[in-house]
Amino acid sequence: MHRFPLGVIICACLAASHASGQAKDQGLKTYLAGVTERGLALYAYDQAAWHGMNAFFALKPDTNGLTHFICTETPSGWLVTFPKWNETHDKLLIAYEPMESELGEYEARAYNPLKAADNDVTAEERALEISITSFQHPKRPYNIAIVPLPDGNLYVYLHPGQTKTTIWPLGDDVRCTISPDGKRIVATRQLHKSILEFVVKPNAVGG
C-alpha cells in the first residue's frame, strides 16, 4: 500500500483547515454585510415613513378606508404611498403620495379620482396584511417595514414602535419572508422574544 509521508499529510490537513477557515470567514463577512445592508435599508425606510407621514398629515387627509403606508425607494427619492382597496377588495387604489425632493423634503399629493396601484405596491400591501394577521403581538403600536429581496421575495419586519421620546423599545420583533405576489408566507423568524425598554435622558448624547 502506498503511504504518504506524515509531513505531507499534516500539510494537507493544515491547508484544508486554512481553506475551511477562509471559507467560514468569507461566509461570516458576507452574512454581516447583508445584516448591515438590511439595517441601513430599515433606517432609510423609517426616515421615509417619518417625513412622508408629516407631509401626508399636512394635507389634512381623509383617512377613511386607508390601509397602510408603503415606502418605495426610487431613483429620484423615496415615495410613500397611502392606498385603499375598492369596495370589492380586488383592486388597490392610491389616495395620497408624498414624494421626496432633491433637498430631502417631502411634498404630498392627493389623487381625485384615485390612481390604480401597480403590481408591486399591490403585492407589498398584501404582504403587510398577511404578516400583520399572522403576528400575534402584544397590544401596543408596532412599526412595519418592507425590504425587497433580489429573488423577488419580500422581507416584512414588525417591531415595537416608540411611544415615548425617552424610551427606546427593543425586542419582540419578527421578520416574515413573503412570496413575490404578497399572498404567501414563505418563512417566519422571531428575531427577539421579549421587549427591553431603554430609558434615555433628554440631554443624553449617544453614539
C-alpha positions as CSV (number, residue, x, y, z in Angstrom):
1,M,0.0,0.0,0.0
2,H,1.4,3.4,-1.0
3,R,1.8,5.7,2.0
4,F,2.2,9.4,2.0
5,P,4.9,11.0,4.3
6,L,3.4,12.2,7.6
7,G,4.6,15.8,6.8
8,V,2.7,15.8,3.6
9,I,-0.5,14.6,5.3
10,I,-0.1,17.3,8.0
11,C,0.5,20.0,5.5
12,A,-2.6,18.8,3.5
13,C,-4.7,18.9,6.7
14,L,-3.5,22.3,7.6
15,A,-4.1,23.6,4.1
16,A,-7.6,22.2,4.2
17,S,-8.2,23.7,7.6
18,H,-6.9,27.0,6.4
19,A,-9.2,26.9,3.3
20,S,-12.1,25.9,5.5
21,G,-11.3,28.8,7.9
22,Q,-11.1,31.2,4.9
23,A,-14.5,30.0,3.6
24,K,-16.0,30.4,7.1
25,D,-14.5,33.9,7.4
26,Q,-15.8,34.8,4.0
27,G,-19.2,33.4,4.8
28,L,-19.3,35.4,8.0
29,K,-18.3,38.6,6.2
30,T,-21.0,38.1,3.6
31,Y,-23.6,37.4,6.3
32,L,-22.5,40.5,8.3
33,A,-22.5,42.7,5.2
34,G,-26.1,41.5,4.5
35,V,-27.1,42.4,8.1
36,T,-25.6,45.8,7.7
37,E,-27.2,46.4,4.4
38,R,-30.7,45.4,5.7
39,G,-30.1,47.6,8.8
40,L,-29.4,50.6,6.6
41,A,-32.4,49.8,4.5
42,L,-34.6,49.7,7.6
43,Y,-33.3,53.0,8.8
44,A,-33.9,54.7,5.4
45,Y,-37.4,53.2,5.4
46,D,-38.1,54.6,8.8
47,Q,-36.9,58.0,7.8
48,A,-39.1,58.0,4.7
49,A,-42.1,56.9,6.8
50,W,-41.5,59.7,9.3
51,H,-41.1,62.6,6.8
52,G,-43.7,61.2,4.4
53,M,-46.2,60.9,7.2
54,N,-45.7,64.5,8.2
55,A,-46.3,65.6,4.6
56,F,-49.3,63.4,4.4
57,F,-51.0,64.9,7.5
58,A,-50.2,68.4,6.3
59,L,-52.9,67.8,3.6
60,K,-55.5,67.2,6.3
61,P,-56.3,63.9,4.5
62,D,-59.4,61.9,4.6
63,T,-58.2,58.6,6.2
64,N,-61.4,56.7,5.7
65,G,-60.7,53.3,4.2
66,L,-56.9,53.8,4.0
67,T,-54.9,50.7,4.7
68,H,-51.2,51.1,5.4
69,F,-48.4,53.2,4.0
70,I,-45.7,51.8,1.8
71,C,-42.3,53.3,1.3
72,T,-40.5,52.8,-2.0
73,E,-37.0,54.0,-2.9
74,T,-36.9,55.4,-6.5
75,P,-34.1,56.9,-8.5
76,S,-35.4,60.4,-7.7
77,G,-36.0,59.8,-3.9
78,W,-38.4,58.0,-1.6
79,L,-42.0,57.7,-2.4
80,V,-44.6,57.0,0.3
81,T,-47.9,55.5,-0.9
82,F,-51.2,55.6,1.0
83,P,-53.5,53.1,-0.7
84,K,-57.0,51.8,-0.1
85,W,-59.0,48.8,-1.5
86,N,-62.0,49.2,-3.7
87,E,-65.4,48.0,-2.4
88,T,-65.0,44.5,-3.7
89,H,-61.4,44.3,-2.4
90,D,-59.9,43.2,-5.7
91,K,-58.3,46.4,-6.8
92,L,-55.9,48.6,-4.8
93,L,-56.1,52.4,-5.4
94,I,-53.7,55.1,-4.3
95,A,-55.2,58.1,-2.5
96,Y,-52.1,60.0,-1.4
97,E,-48.4,60.0,-2.3
98,P,-45.7,62.1,-0.5
99,M,-42.6,62.3,-2.6
100,E,-39.1,63.1,-1.5
101,S,-37.5,66.1,-3.3
102,E,-33.8,66.5,-4.1
103,L,-33.4,68.5,-0.8
104,G,-34.7,65.7,1.3
105,E,-38.1,67.3,1.9
106,Y,-41.4,65.7,1.1
107,E,-44.3,67.1,-0.9
108,A,-47.6,65.2,-0.8
109,R,-50.2,65.0,-3.5
110,A,-53.8,63.8,-3.3
111,Y,-55.5,61.8,-6.2
112,N,-59.0,62.5,-7.2
113,P,-60.1,60.3,-8.8
114,L,-57.9,57.7,-7.1
115,K,-55.0,56.2,-9.0
116,A,-54.7,52.5,-9.6
117,A,-51.7,50.9,-7.8
118,D,-49.2,48.9,-9.8
119,N,-48.5,45.2,-9.2
120,D,-45.5,45.9,-6.9
121,V,-47.5,48.1,-4.5
122,T,-50.4,45.7,-4.5
123,A,-48.1,42.8,-3.6
124,E,-46.5,44.8,-0.8
125,E,-49.9,45.7,0.6
126,R,-50.9,42.1,0.6
127,A,-47.6,41.2,2.2
128,L,-48.2,43.7,5.0
129,E,-51.7,42.4,5.6
130,I,-50.7,38.7,5.8
131,S,-47.8,39.5,8.0
132,I,-49.8,41.5,10.5
133,T,-52.6,38.8,10.6
134,S,-50.0,36.1,11.3
135,F,-48.2,38.0,14.0
136,Q,-49.9,37.8,17.5
137,H,-48.1,40.8,19.0
138,P,-48.9,42.5,22.4
139,K,-51.4,45.3,22.4
140,R,-49.0,48.1,21.6
141,P,-48.1,50.1,18.5
142,Y,-45.8,48.4,16.0
143,N,-43.8,49.7,13.1
144,I,-43.7,47.8,9.8
145,A,-41.1,48.0,7.1
146,I,-40.7,46.1,3.8
147,V,-37.3,45.2,2.2
148,P,-37.5,43.7,-1.3
149,L,-35.1,40.8,-1.9
150,P,-33.1,40.0,-5.1
151,D,-35.1,36.8,-5.6
152,G,-38.4,38.7,-5.7
153,N,-39.5,37.7,-2.2
154,L,-40.3,40.4,0.4
155,Y,-39.0,40.8,3.9
156,V,-41.6,42.3,6.2
157,Y,-40.3,43.5,9.6
158,L,-42.6,44.1,12.5
159,H,-41.0,45.8,15.5
160,P,-42.4,47.7,18.5
161,G,-42.9,51.4,17.9
162,Q,-41.6,54.1,20.2
163,T,-44.5,55.7,22.3
164,K,-42.3,57.9,24.5
165,T,-39.4,60.0,23.3
166,T,-37.3,59.0,26.3
167,I,-37.9,55.2,25.9
168,W,-36.5,53.0,23.1
169,P,-38.2,49.6,22.9
170,L,-36.1,46.8,21.5
171,G,-37.2,43.2,21.0
172,D,-40.3,41.1,20.4
173,D,-39.7,41.7,16.7
174,V,-40.5,39.4,13.8
175,R,-39.4,39.1,10.2
176,C,-41.7,37.4,7.6
177,T,-40.5,36.3,4.2
178,I,-43.4,36.8,1.8
179,S,-43.8,35.5,-1.8
180,P,-43.4,38.0,-4.6
181,D,-47.1,38.3,-5.1
182,G,-47.6,39.0,-1.4
183,K,-50.1,36.1,-1.0
184,R,-48.0,33.5,0.8
185,I,-45.7,33.4,3.9
186,V,-42.5,31.6,2.9
187,A,-40.9,31.7,6.4
188,T,-41.3,33.5,9.7
189,R,-38.4,34.3,12.0
190,Q,-38.8,35.5,15.6
191,L,-35.8,37.9,16.0
192,H,-36.2,38.6,19.7
193,K,-38.8,37.2,22.1
194,S,-39.1,39.9,24.8
195,I,-39.1,43.7,24.8
196,L,-36.4,45.7,26.6
197,E,-37.1,49.3,27.1
198,F,-34.1,51.6,27.3
199,V,-34.6,54.9,29.1
200,V,-32.7,57.8,27.6
201,K,-32.3,61.1,29.3
202,P,-33.4,64.1,27.2
203,N,-29.9,65.6,27.4
204,A,-28.0,62.4,26.8
205,V,-25.7,62.1,23.8
206,G,-25.4,58.6,22.3
207,G,-23.4,57.0,19.5
